[in-house]
Amino acid sequence: MSNTDKIVLTGIKPTGTPHIGNYIAALEPAIEYSKTHKTFVFIADLHALNLIHDAKTIREHTYQAAALLISLGLNMDNAILFRQSDIDEIYQLNTLLMNVTPKGLMNRAHSYKAAMDKNIANNDDVDAGINMGLYTYPILMSADILLYNSDIVPVGADQKQHVEFARDIAGYFNKTYGETFKLPTPVIGRDTGIIPGLDGRKMSKSYDNTIPLMAPEKELKKKIMRIITDSKTPEESKNPDESTIFHLYKHFATESEIAEFAEMFRRGGMGYGTAKTILFERVNSVLSEPRTEYERLMANPNEIERILDTGAKHARPVAIETLARVKKAMLG
Ligand code: TRP
Protein backbone atom coordinates (compact mmCIF):
# COMPACT_ATOMS: atom_id res chain seq x y z
CA MET A 1 0.00 0.00 0.00
CA SER A 2 1.51 3.31 -0.96
CA ASN A 3 1.49 6.07 1.56
CA THR A 4 -1.17 7.96 -0.31
CA ASP A 5 -3.54 5.01 0.11
CA LYS A 6 -3.59 5.64 3.81
CA ILE A 7 -6.74 7.11 5.24
CA VAL A 8 -6.36 10.36 7.12
CA LEU A 9 -8.92 11.58 9.63
CA THR A 10 -9.19 14.51 11.94
CA GLY A 11 -11.88 16.28 13.94
CA ILE A 12 -12.21 19.97 14.68
CA LYS A 13 -14.05 20.79 17.88
CA PRO A 14 -16.44 23.73 17.43
CA THR A 15 -15.97 25.35 20.81
CA GLY A 16 -14.93 28.87 19.93
CA THR A 17 -14.06 31.31 17.20
CA PRO A 18 -10.98 29.67 15.67
CA HIS A 19 -7.69 31.48 16.21
CA ILE A 20 -4.25 31.32 14.68
CA GLY A 21 -3.17 28.68 17.19
CA ASN A 22 -6.00 26.38 16.07
CA TYR A 23 -5.05 26.95 12.47
CA ILE A 24 -1.43 25.96 12.94
CA ALA A 25 -2.14 22.97 15.18
CA ALA A 26 -5.23 21.43 13.64
CA LEU A 27 -6.56 23.03 10.47
CA GLU A 28 -3.41 23.40 8.42
CA PRO A 29 -2.29 19.76 8.77
CA ALA A 30 -5.73 18.52 7.66
CA ILE A 31 -5.68 20.89 4.69
CA GLU A 32 -2.18 19.74 3.71
CA TYR A 33 -3.11 16.05 3.88
CA SER A 34 -6.19 16.65 1.78
CA LYS A 35 -3.95 17.56 -1.14
CA THR A 36 -2.61 14.01 -1.39
CA HIS A 37 -4.76 11.69 0.73
CA LYS A 38 -8.33 10.64 1.20
CA THR A 39 -9.09 12.74 4.27
CA PHE A 40 -12.07 12.56 6.57
CA VAL A 41 -12.53 15.90 8.29
CA PHE A 42 -15.45 16.39 10.58
CA ILE A 43 -16.72 19.07 12.86
CA ALA A 44 -16.73 17.34 16.25
CA ASP A 45 -19.94 18.88 17.58
CA LEU A 46 -20.64 15.93 19.91
CA HIS A 47 -17.30 16.60 21.57
CA ALA A 48 -18.36 20.19 22.19
CA LEU A 49 -21.41 19.06 24.14
CA ASN A 50 -19.57 18.41 27.39
CA LEU A 51 -18.74 22.11 27.47
CA ILE A 52 -21.34 24.01 25.49
CA HIS A 53 -24.98 23.55 26.44
CA ASP A 54 -26.47 25.87 23.88
CA ALA A 55 -27.51 24.55 20.47
CA LYS A 56 -27.29 27.91 18.71
CA THR A 57 -23.71 28.44 19.82
CA ILE A 58 -22.65 24.98 18.69
CA ARG A 59 -24.30 25.51 15.32
CA GLU A 60 -22.59 28.87 14.85
CA HIS A 61 -19.17 27.46 15.74
CA THR A 62 -19.81 24.48 13.47
CA TYR A 63 -20.42 26.81 10.53
CA GLN A 64 -17.32 28.80 11.37
CA ALA A 65 -15.13 25.71 11.46
CA ALA A 66 -16.54 24.36 8.20
CA ALA A 67 -16.28 27.73 6.44
CA LEU A 68 -12.72 28.07 7.63
CA LEU A 69 -11.65 24.70 6.32
CA ILE A 70 -13.20 25.37 2.94
CA SER A 71 -11.91 28.92 2.60
CA LEU A 72 -8.40 27.97 3.66
CA GLY A 73 -8.18 25.45 0.87
CA LEU A 74 -9.34 22.04 2.02
CA ASN A 75 -9.15 20.01 -1.16
CA MET A 76 -12.76 18.96 -1.65
CA ASP A 77 -11.80 16.34 -4.25
CA ASN A 78 -10.07 14.25 -1.58
CA ALA A 79 -11.73 15.45 1.58
CA ILE A 80 -14.98 14.26 3.09
CA LEU A 81 -16.14 17.16 5.22
CA PHE A 82 -19.05 16.39 7.51
CA ARG A 83 -20.64 16.97 10.88
CA GLN A 84 -19.89 14.28 13.46
CA SER A 85 -23.44 14.18 14.85
CA ASP A 86 -24.95 13.55 11.39
CA ILE A 87 -23.69 9.98 11.37
CA ASP A 88 -25.85 7.81 13.65
CA GLU A 89 -23.31 5.01 13.74
CA ILE A 90 -21.00 7.11 15.91
CA TYR A 91 -23.36 6.94 18.88
CA GLN A 92 -23.61 3.20 18.47
CA LEU A 93 -19.92 2.50 18.15
CA ASN A 94 -19.33 4.74 21.16
CA THR A 95 -21.64 2.53 23.24
CA LEU A 96 -20.04 -0.66 22.02
CA LEU A 97 -16.49 0.52 22.67
CA MET A 98 -17.40 1.35 26.29
CA ASN A 99 -17.23 -2.36 26.98
CA VAL A 100 -13.65 -2.89 25.98
CA THR A 101 -12.36 0.36 27.48
CA PRO A 102 -10.76 0.03 30.90
CA LYS A 103 -11.94 2.67 33.37
CA GLY A 104 -8.32 3.10 34.44
CA LEU A 105 -7.46 4.33 30.94
CA MET A 106 -9.96 7.16 31.27
CA ASN A 107 -8.58 8.03 34.72
CA ARG A 108 -5.24 8.69 33.07
CA ALA A 109 -6.51 11.11 30.40
CA HIS A 110 -4.67 14.44 30.61
CA SER A 111 -7.77 16.54 30.00
CA TYR A 112 -9.75 14.79 32.73
CA LYS A 113 -6.82 14.97 35.14
CA ALA A 114 -6.42 18.68 34.41
CA ALA A 115 -10.09 19.25 35.24
CA MET A 116 -9.67 17.39 38.53
CA ASP A 117 -6.46 19.25 39.38
CA LYS A 118 -8.22 22.54 38.84
CA ASN A 119 -10.96 21.51 41.26
CA ILE A 120 -8.42 20.44 43.85
CA ALA A 121 -6.52 23.73 43.47
CA ASN A 122 -9.78 25.64 43.95
CA ASN A 123 -10.71 23.56 47.00
CA ASP A 124 -13.78 22.31 45.14
CA ASP A 125 -15.18 18.80 45.11
CA VAL A 126 -12.83 16.82 42.87
CA ASP A 127 -15.68 15.97 40.50
CA ALA A 128 -17.20 19.45 40.35
CA GLY A 129 -18.33 20.39 36.86
CA ILE A 130 -17.04 17.14 35.35
CA ASN A 131 -19.75 15.35 33.36
CA MET A 132 -19.53 11.90 31.80
CA GLY A 133 -19.12 13.48 28.38
CA LEU A 134 -15.79 14.87 29.54
CA TYR A 135 -14.81 11.67 31.35
CA THR A 136 -15.59 9.42 28.38
CA TYR A 137 -14.39 11.93 25.77
CA PRO A 138 -11.54 9.63 24.68
CA ILE A 139 -13.98 6.79 23.94
CA LEU A 140 -16.03 8.95 21.58
CA MET A 141 -12.84 10.13 19.96
CA SER A 142 -11.72 6.52 19.55
CA ALA A 143 -15.06 5.74 17.94
CA ASP A 144 -14.46 8.61 15.47
CA ILE A 145 -11.08 7.31 14.56
CA LEU A 146 -12.04 3.64 14.29
CA LEU A 147 -15.39 4.11 12.55
CA TYR A 148 -13.70 5.43 9.41
CA ASN A 149 -10.76 2.97 9.33
CA SER A 150 -8.24 5.73 9.86
CA ASP A 151 -4.51 5.13 9.47
CA ILE A 152 -3.19 8.61 10.12
CA VAL A 153 -4.63 11.07 12.62
CA PRO A 154 -3.02 14.52 12.46
CA VAL A 155 -3.57 16.34 15.74
CA GLY A 156 -2.06 19.00 17.96
CA ALA A 157 0.32 17.76 20.65
CA ASP A 158 -2.42 18.02 23.30
CA GLN A 159 -4.48 15.37 21.48
CA LYS A 160 -1.74 12.79 21.01
CA GLN A 161 -2.67 10.83 24.11
CA HIS A 162 -6.25 10.53 22.89
CA VAL A 163 -5.13 8.98 19.61
CA GLU A 164 -2.91 6.60 21.53
CA PHE A 165 -5.95 5.60 23.57
CA ALA A 166 -7.81 4.86 20.32
CA ARG A 167 -4.94 2.64 19.33
CA ASP A 168 -5.04 0.90 22.73
CA ILE A 169 -8.79 0.41 22.54
CA ALA A 170 -8.52 -1.00 19.02
CA GLY A 171 -5.87 -3.38 20.31
CA TYR A 172 -8.02 -4.57 23.23
CA PHE A 173 -10.93 -5.06 20.86
CA ASN A 174 -8.90 -7.04 18.33
CA LYS A 175 -7.47 -9.23 21.08
CA THR A 176 -10.91 -10.00 22.44
CA TYR A 177 -12.90 -10.34 19.22
CA GLY A 178 -10.34 -10.96 16.48
CA GLU A 179 -8.83 -8.53 13.97
CA THR A 180 -11.46 -5.89 13.42
CA PHE A 181 -9.78 -2.49 13.57
CA LYS A 182 -6.69 -1.00 12.01
CA LEU A 183 -4.36 0.60 14.52
CA PRO A 184 -4.27 4.38 13.95
CA THR A 185 -1.12 6.47 14.28
CA PRO A 186 -1.08 10.02 15.64
CA VAL A 187 0.89 12.52 13.58
CA ILE A 188 1.90 15.73 15.26
CA GLY A 189 2.41 18.58 12.81
CA ARG A 190 5.80 20.09 11.99
CA ASP A 191 7.62 21.45 15.04
CA THR A 192 4.72 23.71 15.95
CA GLY A 193 5.56 23.40 19.64
CA ILE A 194 3.49 25.77 21.71
CA ILE A 195 2.03 28.63 19.71
CA PRO A 196 2.38 31.83 21.70
CA GLY A 197 -0.46 34.28 22.09
CA LEU A 198 -0.35 38.06 22.45
CA ASP A 199 1.12 37.86 25.95
CA GLY A 200 3.67 35.18 25.11
CA ARG A 201 1.81 32.40 26.92
CA LYS A 202 0.26 29.55 24.91
CA MET A 203 -2.39 31.00 22.57
CA SER A 204 -5.61 29.94 24.19
CA LYS A 205 -9.13 31.20 24.53
CA SER A 206 -8.85 30.72 28.28
CA TYR A 207 -5.97 33.24 28.47
CA ASP A 208 -7.79 35.75 26.28
CA ASN A 209 -4.62 36.21 24.22
CA THR A 210 -5.71 34.89 20.84
CA ILE A 211 -5.54 36.32 17.35
CA PRO A 212 -8.78 35.32 15.59
CA LEU A 213 -8.07 33.77 12.23
CA MET A 214 -10.73 35.56 10.24
CA ALA A 215 -10.79 38.87 12.07
CA PRO A 216 -11.33 41.84 9.75
CA GLU A 217 -8.06 43.40 8.62
CA LYS A 218 -8.26 46.30 11.07
CA GLU A 219 -8.79 44.04 14.05
CA LEU A 220 -6.02 41.72 12.94
CA LYS A 221 -3.63 44.66 12.81
CA LYS A 222 -4.73 45.94 16.19
CA LYS A 223 -4.18 42.54 17.78
CA ILE A 224 -0.76 42.04 16.24
CA MET A 225 0.32 45.53 17.31
CA ARG A 226 -0.62 44.53 20.85
CA ILE A 227 1.84 41.63 21.06
CA ILE A 228 3.87 42.02 24.24
CA THR A 229 7.61 42.43 23.73
CA ASP A 230 10.59 43.13 25.96
CA SER A 231 11.99 46.65 26.19
CA LYS A 232 14.93 46.36 23.78
CA THR A 233 15.57 49.51 21.72
CA PRO A 234 15.34 49.33 17.91
CA GLU A 235 19.15 49.40 17.65
CA GLU A 236 19.73 46.40 19.90
CA SER A 237 20.26 42.91 18.58
CA LYS A 238 17.37 40.60 19.42
CA ASN A 239 17.04 36.83 19.72
CA PRO A 240 14.31 35.82 17.25
CA ASP A 241 13.67 32.57 19.11
CA GLU A 242 12.58 34.52 22.17
CA SER A 243 10.12 36.64 20.21
CA THR A 244 6.42 35.93 19.84
CA ILE A 245 6.48 38.03 16.66
CA PHE A 246 9.08 35.81 15.06
CA HIS A 247 7.46 32.62 16.29
CA LEU A 248 4.15 33.52 14.67
CA TYR A 249 5.82 34.73 11.49
CA LYS A 250 7.42 31.30 11.02
CA HIS A 251 4.03 29.79 10.35
CA PHE A 252 3.15 32.14 7.52
CA ALA A 253 6.38 32.50 5.57
CA THR A 254 8.77 30.51 3.42
CA GLU A 255 12.11 29.17 4.68
CA SER A 256 14.08 31.99 3.07
CA GLU A 257 11.75 34.70 4.38
CA ILE A 258 12.06 33.19 7.85
CA ALA A 259 15.87 33.19 7.64
CA GLU A 260 15.85 36.80 6.48
CA PHE A 261 13.51 37.92 9.26
CA ALA A 262 15.67 36.10 11.86
CA GLU A 263 18.69 37.94 10.52
CA MET A 264 16.88 41.28 10.89
CA PHE A 265 16.27 40.48 14.56
CA ARG A 266 19.88 39.53 15.18
CA ARG A 267 21.42 42.38 13.21
CA GLY A 268 19.71 45.05 15.30
CA GLY A 269 18.23 48.22 13.83
CA MET A 270 14.69 46.83 13.61
CA GLY A 271 12.27 48.01 16.29
CA TYR A 272 9.41 45.85 17.48
CA GLY A 273 6.89 48.16 15.82
CA THR A 274 8.47 47.47 12.44
CA ALA A 275 8.66 43.75 13.17
CA LYS A 276 4.96 43.70 14.03
CA THR A 277 4.10 45.53 10.82
CA ILE A 278 6.06 42.96 8.83
CA LEU A 279 4.23 40.15 10.66
CA PHE A 280 0.86 41.78 10.08
CA GLU A 281 1.47 42.25 6.37
CA ARG A 282 2.59 38.66 5.98
CA VAL A 283 -0.35 37.18 7.90
CA ASN A 284 -2.79 39.46 6.15
CA SER A 285 -1.53 38.55 2.71
CA VAL A 286 -2.01 34.85 3.50
CA LEU A 287 -5.46 35.33 5.01
CA SER A 288 -7.06 38.12 3.00
CA GLU A 289 -8.33 35.96 0.13
CA PRO A 290 -9.62 33.18 2.38
CA ARG A 291 -11.28 35.86 4.49
CA THR A 292 -13.41 36.98 1.58
CA GLU A 293 -14.54 33.42 0.87
CA TYR A 294 -15.09 32.79 4.57
CA GLU A 295 -17.33 35.83 4.87
CA ARG A 296 -19.27 34.78 1.79
CA LEU A 297 -19.88 31.29 3.20
CA MET A 298 -20.84 32.59 6.63
CA ALA A 299 -23.46 34.74 4.95
CA ASN A 300 -24.81 31.60 3.25
CA PRO A 301 -25.29 28.97 5.94
CA ASN A 302 -27.51 26.96 3.59
CA GLU A 303 -24.54 26.42 1.35
CA ILE A 304 -22.49 25.18 4.32
CA GLU A 305 -25.35 22.84 5.26
CA ARG A 306 -25.40 21.45 1.73
CA ILE A 307 -21.67 20.84 1.77
CA LEU A 308 -21.89 19.06 5.14
CA ASP A 309 -24.82 16.99 3.87
CA THR A 310 -22.82 15.87 0.88
CA GLY A 311 -19.96 14.94 3.20
CA ALA A 312 -22.27 12.90 5.41
CA LYS A 313 -23.55 11.01 2.34
CA HIS A 314 -19.99 9.92 1.61
CA ALA A 315 -19.03 9.18 5.21
CA ARG A 316 -22.14 7.16 6.06
CA PRO A 317 -21.49 4.03 3.95
CA VAL A 318 -18.07 3.62 5.55
CA ALA A 319 -19.60 4.01 9.01
CA ILE A 320 -22.36 1.50 8.25
CA GLU A 321 -19.88 -1.08 7.01
CA THR A 322 -17.61 -0.74 10.06
CA LEU A 323 -20.45 -0.84 12.55
CA ALA A 324 -21.86 -3.99 10.95
CA ARG A 325 -18.48 -5.65 11.31
CA VAL A 326 -18.19 -4.64 14.97
CA LYS A 327 -21.70 -5.77 15.84
CA LYS A 328 -21.11 -9.08 14.18
CA ALA A 329 -17.87 -9.59 16.11
CA MET A 330 -19.45 -8.67 19.44
CA LEU A 331 -22.98 -9.97 19.11
CA GLY A 332 -22.84 -12.58 16.38
N1 TRP B 1 -10.50 16.13 20.46
C1 TRP B 1 -10.09 16.90 19.33
C2 TRP B 1 -9.77 18.33 19.78
O1 TRP B 1 -10.15 18.73 20.84
C3 TRP B 1 -11.13 16.92 18.25
C4 TRP B 1 -11.47 15.53 17.79
C5 TRP B 1 -12.61 14.83 18.02
C6 TRP B 1 -10.63 14.67 17.02
N2 TRP B 1 -12.56 13.61 17.43
C7 TRP B 1 -11.35 13.48 16.82
C8 TRP B 1 -9.34 14.82 16.48
C9 TRP B 1 -10.81 12.39 16.10
C10 TRP B 1 -8.81 13.75 15.79
C11 TRP B 1 -9.53 12.55 15.59
O2 TRP B 1 -9.17 19.06 19.06
Residues whose N, C-alpha, C, O or C-beta is under 5 A from the ligand:
A	BS01	LIG	L9 T10 G11 I12 K13 A44 H47 M141 D144 I145 P154
